């Protein structure tokens, strides 16, 4: 892993790297039901988003995501209900 990875990473902008990490850690719509209550996955998603906002000079949004990550880790927040539940469907 050593020098090859380090030299490759010097070619990538920090924001691009953070955006790639955020994209990788984002919960895909198809996985929402499966991962909605997974505290580690939720915290990872919010922490990576916080880094992107911080690197984009938006500390207020970064702080909101940090607080969400903390809530997932300290169990003060839980998954919201499914956005599709309660939605009326056309007949």
C-alpha positions as CSV (number, residue, x, y, z in Angstrom):
1,X,0.0,0.0,0.0
2,X,2.8,2.5,1.0
3,X,4.3,4.8,-1.5
4,X,2.3,4.0,-4.6
5,X,-1.0,4.9,-2.9
6,X,0.5,8.0,-1.3
7,X,1.8,9.3,-4.6
8,X,-1.5,8.5,-6.3
9,X,-3.4,10.5,-3.6
10,X,-1.2,13.5,-4.1
11,X,-2.8,13.9,-7.5
12,X,-6.3,14.1,-6.2
13,X,-7.8,17.3,-4.7
14,X,-9.0,16.9,-1.1
15,X,-12.5,17.9,-2.0
16,X,-12.6,15.3,-4.8
17,X,-11.4,12.7,-2.5
18,X,-14.0,13.6,0.1
19,X,-16.7,13.6,-2.5
20,X,-15.7,10.1,-3.7
21,X,-15.8,8.9,-0.1
22,X,-19.2,10.5,0.5
23,X,-20.5,8.9,-2.7
24,X,-19.2,5.5,-1.6
25,X,-20.7,5.7,1.9
26,X,-24.0,7.1,0.8
27,X,-27.0,4.8,1.4
28,X,-28.4,3.9,-2.0
29,X,-32.2,4.2,-2.3
30,X,-32.5,0.4,-2.9
31,X,-30.6,-0.2,0.4
32,X,-32.5,2.3,2.5
33,X,-34.8,-0.3,4.2
34,X,-32.0,-2.7,4.9
35,X,-29.6,0.0,6.3
36,X,-31.9,2.6,7.8
37,X,-31.3,1.5,11.3
38,X,-27.6,0.7,10.9
39,X,-26.0,3.2,13.2
40,X,-22.5,2.7,11.9
41,X,-23.5,3.2,8.2
42,X,-25.7,6.2,9.1
43,X,-22.8,7.8,11.0
44,X,-20.3,7.1,8.2
45,X,-22.7,8.7,5.7
46,X,-23.1,11.9,7.8
47,X,-19.4,12.2,8.7
48,X,-18.3,12.0,5.1
49,X,-21.0,14.5,4.1
50,X,-19.7,16.8,6.9
51,X,-16.2,16.6,5.5
52,X,-17.5,17.6,2.0
53,X,-19.3,20.6,3.4
54,X,-16.3,21.7,5.5
55,X,-14.0,21.5,2.5
56,X,-16.6,23.6,0.6
57,X,-16.4,26.3,3.2
58,X,-19.9,25.6,4.6
59,X,-19.2,25.0,8.3
60,X,-22.9,25.3,9.3
61,X,-23.9,22.4,7.1
62,X,-20.8,20.5,8.2
63,X,-21.8,20.9,11.8
64,X,-25.4,19.7,11.1
65,X,-24.0,16.5,9.6
66,X,-21.6,16.1,12.5
67,X,-24.5,16.4,14.9
68,X,-26.5,13.8,13.0
69,X,-23.5,11.4,13.1
70,X,-23.2,12.0,16.8
71,X,-26.9,11.3,17.2
72,X,-26.6,8.0,15.4
73,X,-23.5,7.0,17.5
74,X,-24.9,8.0,20.9
75,X,-28.4,6.6,20.0
76,X,-30.2,9.9,20.5
77,X,-31.7,9.7,17.0
78,X,-33.4,6.9,15.1
79,X,-34.3,6.2,11.5
80,X,-37.2,8.2,10.1
81,X,-40.2,6.2,8.7
82,X,-40.1,5.0,5.2
83,X,-40.9,7.8,2.8
84,X,-43.1,5.5,0.8
85,X,-45.3,4.5,3.8
86,X,-48.5,6.4,4.0
87,X,-48.2,7.7,0.5
88,X,-51.4,7.3,-1.5
89,X,-51.1,5.4,-4.7
90,X,-53.2,6.0,-7.8
91,X,-55.7,3.3,-8.5
